[in-house]
Amino acid sequence: MESAGADARAAEPDAGEGTAASDADVDLDRRGNGRVEYPAGPAGEDLAVALSCRGDGVIEVRLPGVGASFSEDCREDEAVPYEHRLGVDGAERAGTAVVEAPQAVRWTVTVQRREPLAAR
């Protein structure tokens, strides 16, 4: 399920910045459900949510502070990287990414700010 605020510019992986990853490249340090806090940032930038996962199952990430969520399929045989760019109201505020995943799925999530895609 994907949803974002009314003025979301993108909620799809950024194909231009994605790269193949392996367990050697990415520290998949979490399993099961978790939370990732992120600090406040400058106004006018997109939230960039980077996610990598490995294991059999679906991972869901919710950002309740900005009303956005997305889910991705993870694979047993490789670490899969995704990036979602969200241009939403309130992106400058600190928040929490809430992650739901089966215990068999290893994952890492980071939330950063980036120049809006429309400005490129």
C-alpha positions, -999 to 999 in steps of 0.1 A, spaced: 0 0 0 14 34 -9 1 67 3 16 102 7 5 137 14 -14 156 -13 17 172 -27 40 142 -28 64 145 -58 75 109 -58 68 77 -40 87 53 -63 123 40 -61 146 65 -77 160 44 -106 186 70 -114 203 66 -80 197 29 -72 226 5 -73 229 -32 -68 238 -43 -33 250 -74 -16 253 -82 21 289 -71 19 278 -37 7 249 -31 32 247 -37 69 213 -53 73 214 -50 110 177 -52 120 150 -79 120 113 -78 125 95 -46 135 113 -15 144 114 23 145 140 47 130 141 83 144 152 111 121 161 147 129 145 179 117 160 193 85 158 223 62 125 234 48 119 228 10 138 195 7 123 161 0 125 132 25 146 105 10 139 71 26 166 45 17 156 9 24 176 -23 19 162 -57 28 169 -94 24 147 -123 33 114 -138 23 86 -113 29 72 -78 26 85 -48 45 62 -18 52 75 16 62 52 43 76 60 79 82 31 90 103 43 126 108 39 133 71 11 108 63 32 86 39 37 48 37 50 22 12 58 -15 11 84 -35 -8 91 -71 -15 123 -85 -1 141 -115 -16 157 -144 0 187 -146 -24 198 -110 -25 198 -77 -6 174 -54 -25 179 -16 -23 150 9 -27 148 47 -24 116 67 -20 116 104 -25 87 122 -7 80 159 -13 54 164 14 43 191 38 61 188 71 92 171 57 113 196 76 101 183 110 118 155 130 99 122 129 99 84 131 98 58 104 78 28 116 89 -5 100 69 -37 100 86 -68 87 86 -105 93 113 -118 117 129 -136 88 136 -103 69 168 -84 77 167 -47 69 181 -12 72 163 21 68 177 56 67 158 89 63 176 120 49 168 152 32 176 158 -5 171 185 -31 136 181 -46 134 160 -77 116 188 -95 146 211 -90 170 188 -109 
